[in-house]
């Protein structure tokens, strides 16, 4: 009788074991992304004032004559990606359909981070206004020996014109 309980427990562990690594990776990834997002929010509060002011930031291709003394190209790039557990659960969610919240979190973080880095670069170059902000995103898949992709990340490239008055 005790052997039956041991066998059942063994099979339950054997069935649950493949899901333990992705689940643990997902939990740690969510925790780590939460700490990164909290730090980003604090950094945005300290340095991101220009990004919320429509008079200092624009994405319009045509601007009015401002009489700036000089201008410069601002550009930053980063690569971010989901954890292995998040990729696993995105794959499962892709089978059944629906919105991929883990991927949305990665994209939101990447966009906000490049905008903040763009603002910091503008500050370091004494720019008072950022014009024509553009953000390009590219998904990068890594496959070994021409096989199916196992990991991926998203590259964000932000560029703009910084004006000095």
N, C-alpha and C positions, 0 to 999 in steps of 0.2 A: 504494500500500500504506500509506504514512504517512497519507494522507488518510482511509482507512478507520478507522485508530486514532483520529484526531482526531474523526471523526464519532461513533464509539462513545463516546468520552470526553465529547463534547458532550452526547449524549443521556443518558448516565448522570448528568451534572451537572444536566441539565434535569429529570430524574426525581427526583433526590435533593434538589434545591433547596427544594421546598415543605416537606420534612420537616426541613430544617436549622434554620429559625426556631423551630418548636415544640420541637425537641430542645434547642437552645441555651437557650431560655426555661425548659424543664423543668429543665435542669442548673443554671442560675443560681438558679431558684426553690428547688430542693432545697438548694443551698448556703446561700442566704439564710435559709430556714426552719431549717436546721441551726444557724446562728449565733444565730438568735432563740431556739431551743429550748435551746441551751447557756446562754445568758444567763438564760433563765427558770429553768432548773434551779439555777443558782448563786443567783439571787434567792430561790428557794424555800428553799434551804438556809439563807440568812441570815434571811429574814422569815417563813417559812411554818410555824414550829413549832406555832402554834395550830391550824392546819388538820389536823395529824395527831393531835391530842389529842382523843379522843372526849368527854372531860369538858368541853372548852371549845367544841366545835362539835357541832351536831346538825342533822339535817334533819327531825326528828320534829315534827309539828304540836302535840303536847302535851308540855309540860315540867313538871317538878315545881316546887314553890314554892322559889325560890332566895333571895328577899329582896334583890333588886337595888335599888340606890339610884336608878338611872335607866336609861332605855333610849332608843335612837335607831334610826331607819331607816337602814340602809346600802344603797347601791345604786351599781353601776358598770355601764358598757356599753362594748363595743368592737365593731368590725367587722373581720373578717379574711377573706381570700380566697386562692384558689389562683392561681398564675401562669398565663399564657396557655398555656404548654406543658403544664402539669399539666391544665388544662381540656381541651386537645386529646387528651391521652392518656386522660383519664377518659371522653371521648366515644368513643374507639376501644374502650376496655375495656367501655363500656356496650353496644357492639354485640355483643361476644362473651360478655359476662357475667362475673361474678366480683366480688370485693371491690375497692373503690376505695381503695387505701392512701393516695393523695394527699389525698383528701377526709377520711379518718380522721385524718391528720396535722394538717390544718387545724382539725378539730373538737377534737382533743386539745389543741392549742396554745391555742385560744380558751377552752376550759373552764378550763384551768389558769391562764391569764392573768387571767380575771375573778375567780377565787377568790383569787389572790394580791393583786390590786388591792383586793378586798373586805377582805382581812386588813390591808392597809396603811391603808385608810380607817378600819378599826376601831382600829388603833393610833393614828392621828392624832386620833381622837375619844376616846381613853383608854378604849376598851371592853376588858373583860377576857374576855368570852365572846361568841361569835356563835351565835345560835339561828335555826332555821327558814330555812336557806339554800335558795334557789330559783334555778334557772338556766333562763331561757327562751332558746330559739334560734329564729331566723327566717332563712330564705334570702331574699336580696334579689337579684332579677334586674333587669338594666338592658337595656331595649330602646328603640331609637330609632324614632320615628314608628310605633309600634304593630307593629314587626317582631318577628322572632324574637330572643330574648335571646342576646346574644353574650358577656356577662360576668356574673359573679355574685359575691356575697360572703355571709358568714354573720354575722348580728348576734347578739351574746350580751349578755343583760341578766341580771345577778345582783343579787338583793336578799336582805336578811336583817335580823334584829333584833340590834343590838349592845347588850349589857348592861354596866353599870358596877356594881361592888361597892364 
